[in-house]
Each structure stands twice: as structure tokens, then as C-alpha cells.
Amino acid sequence: MLYIFLSIITIAVLAIASYTDLKTREVPDWISYGFLFSVIGIRAIFAIRDGVDVLITGILGLIVGALLGMLFYYSHQWGGADTKLLMGVGTVIGITFPFTDRSYTFFFFLLALLFLGAIYSLLWMGYQAYHDRKKFMKVATKLLRRWRLLYYASFAMSGIFVVGGFYVSHLWPFVAFPLGIFFLLLFVNAVEEYKFYKTIDVKHLTEGDWLAGPVRHEGKTIISSRTVDRSDIIRLKRNGIKQVKVKEGIPFIPSFLLGYIFILFGAPVIKWLLSLI
């Protein structure tokens, strides 16, 4: 009953958070913190009936989720909302102790989050490229001219695999690999260059926004390239900085929803992976 209740709440919260992330590129704190404290409260209530292990399992998941979330946050891989939601999902899934097969569920969620997140990100970028195809083609053409030596090298490498394939048949699957990697990088960088970077007024900056580069004033670096917090915004205003260039990331919260759904309904895949351990 506990996990059915938690699953319903988690899907509902992640669906709402995904919508707000896609719509506004932000997830309000009341959603993230409300989710986290609700899950802790629910586990605490069930712990009265089922034992303190129910609460400890959630707290262990919370701790691991917080540590990993902060690692990704401070390495500028994602924003604060992602970290808070990872803490909440970690509390929902939990980590049992002593360790059992169930202890690995959060680990598999993280794998699903990264794998499905990569697929979702490419599909999202593909939609953006198609939607703004004129801008995309203009930027991609510019990058192709800039990277022509790398393109020629990738083409030559594919040619080497073709020639080698006549002597070693195992090389044939790698024929398209060099050019495939090149065009994937070209695609990602082209979308990133025209879609992710923009200049905004400092008064519109919010905590968690990513600076595209160091902010300099009168020959001095005020803030290095990083995720800004409240003190950074105050420092920018005090130095009279009116505008800054920021980098918007892919709205990644839908990946949390996809990863959690996989955990709920991908049991056969998880059991197969566990059999390999």
C-alpha cells in the first residue's frame, strides 16, 4: 500500500513538474519541497505501523539522491530543481539496508534517467531543429565550414574502415561510426549555439541560471562561468551590470518521469540486469 500510494504521488508530481519545466524552464520550489516533505511524512506515518526501517530506507535514498544531485549541480550539469526532485525520488524509491535486490532499484533509476534522458534530449533537440530549421541550417553550415578539417578526417577514417572491411569483416559495422559521431556533434552544437544562448537583463536573473561565460567589469572578473545564486545576482547589480549572457539547458525534468515509469513497469528488464550482477 505504501509504494502504491508513493507511486501515484510521484507520477503526479513529476508530470506537473515536467509541464512547468517545458512551459517556463522552471519548477517552483513549492513543488519540489512539497514533494520531498510529503514523502518523508508519508514514510514516517507508515513507519509507525510497519517499523522504523520504512523511514530509514527513505532517508538513505534521500542522502544518496542529495549527494548525487549536488555533484551534478556544482559540476554545472543541471539546475537546482533537478537536484531537489532527485532527492524526492530517492526518498520514494529508497535504499534498503541490509542490502537486498531492492537496494539496487535507485541505481537502475539513475541508469534509466541517463539513458532515457539522452534519447529524450536528442528528440527534443531534433524538434527544435525542425521547428527553426532555417536558423539551424544557417548555424550548421557555419559550423561545418569551421570544422571542415575534422569533417575530412572523419570521412577519411570511414574510408579506412571501408578498405579494412574487405580484409577484416568485423570492421564493417564501424564504417559509419566516425561520420556519425561528427554529424551528431555538429547537430548538438548547432542547436546549442542558436537555441541555448541568450542575453537577458540582470533583473530577470534567477537562482540556478547558468552564465554562458565569465562576467567582467572594468577589466576584472566579477563572476566566473557557473550557476548563479542570490549573492551573485546582488554582486552583479552592485557593479552596475545591466545584462548578462546565459545558457539555457534542455528542460530535463521529463526524463525523471520517463525514468520513474521505467522503474515501475520495466521489472523484466531490471530482473535480467540483476541476474548479470
Order of alpha helices (4+ residues) and beta strands (2+ residues): alpha-alpha-alpha-alpha-alpha-alpha-alpha-alpha-beta-beta-beta-beta-alpha-beta-alpha-alpha
